Amino acid sequence: MPQRARPQPVPPAPGQESVWDYPRPPRLERTPATLEIWLGGERIACTTEGFRVLETSHPPTYYLAKAAFAPGVLERAPGGSVCEWKGQATYWTLRAGGRVEEEAGWSYEQPTAPFAPMAGYVAVYAGRMDGCHVNGVRVTPQPGGFYGGWITPDVAGPFKGEPGSWGW
């Protein structure tokens, strides 16, 4: 797959953040935003005590405490992966309303020191859910299927994950 040079960032509008101003290595920050996840026609998670991970060229990835999920929704999935910044990832299957999404969530049970506050918090692929919302606004999944960022009107791109962006 041909690589593209770093793209020209879209200038952020008032009230927006540019993902090109996010750091590398990524930064962890608490967010008071209301985070909601829907699956199988049911609201399966809601919190105002989440985290977001901010990394250059990526929309924020949101992490919710396991306690924010309805009972029985999360089931440990086989396998895992390693993030160079956060450490060993654990995968989760999500079940609700007769729907099952295998390995649609992940967490870092014992993350590296900079990410220790989010130990055990779970992120999900927005594109595999009925919908994910930040402060009542439905998110657009980060393109490409590999990354798990949530795009809202509050962030300006372009975003890693688009075709040809692997080398950004």
C-alpha positions, -999 to 999 in steps of 0.1 A, spaced: 0 0 0 16 33 -10 23 57 19 13 94 19 33 122 33 20 139 64 -11 156 53 -20 193 57 -40 197 90 -74 212 87 -74 245 106 -96 240 136 -128 262 138 -136 280 171 -143 254 198 -124 226 179 -92 208 187 -68 198 159 -57 162 162 -24 175 148 -18 194 181 -21 162 201 12 148 214 33 117 205 37 98 227 0 101 235 -15 118 265 -41 104 290 -66 128 304 -98 125 324 -129 137 307 -162 149 324 -181 143 291 -211 121 292 -201 89 273 -228 65 261 -226 33 242 -256 15 226 -257 -22 214 -286 -44 204 -310 -16 209 -299 -11 246 -278 15 263 -250 -7 276 -228 20 292 -230 55 305 -205 76 325 -192 111 332 -160 97 346 -141 84 316 -107 89 301 -95 99 267 -62 92 250 -50 119 227 -23 110 200 -11 130 170 -34 124 140 -59 103 159 -93 114 172 -97 107 209 -101 72 221 -125 70 251 -122 46 280 -150 38 304 -148 19 338 -161 -16 337 -187 -5 363 -201 19 337 -213 -11 316 -245 -29 323 -241 -63 340 -233 -92 316 -223 -70 287 -185 -75 289 -170 -110 284 -132 -115 282 -122 -125 247 -93 -146 237 -61 -130 224 -46 -97 229 -21 -73 214 6 -48 226 6 -10 223 41 5 223 28 32 247 2 16 269 13 -20 271 -5 -54 268 -41 -51 257 -69 -74 268 -99 -79 244 -136 -79 252 -167 -93 236 -198 -72 241 -233 -87 243 -267 -70 245 -302 -72 230 -294 -105 212 -263 -90 195 -228 -102 200 -197 -83 189 -165 -104 194 -134 -85 203 -151 -52 200 -135 -37 231 -101 -36 247 -85 -26 279 -51 -24 296 -53 -42 328 -17 -34 338 -8 -4 316 26 14 315 31 40 342 18 70 322 -15 52 316 -18 36 351 -50 56 360 -70 39 333 -61 4 343 -91 -18 336 -110 8 317 -126 -4 284 -127 13 250 -149 1 221 -149 3 184 -177 28 177 -184 12 143 -192 -21 159 -219 -6 182 -253 7 174 -240 41 184 -216 59 207 -222 94 220 -201 121 236 -223 147 254 -253 135 234 -236 138 200 -233 106 180 -197 99 170 -182 88 137 -158 59 140 -122 66 132 -117 53 96 -99 21 87 -111 -4 113 -78 -7 131 -79 23 154 -107 30 179 -110 68 180 -143 86 182 -148 116 158 -170 144 170 -175 179 157 -150 191 184 -120 177 165 -104 186 132 -84 162 111 -75 146 88 -74 114 108 -51 85 107 -68 54 94 -78 68 61 -64 49 30 -27 56 26 -23 70 62 -3 41 77 30 60 76 18 92 92 
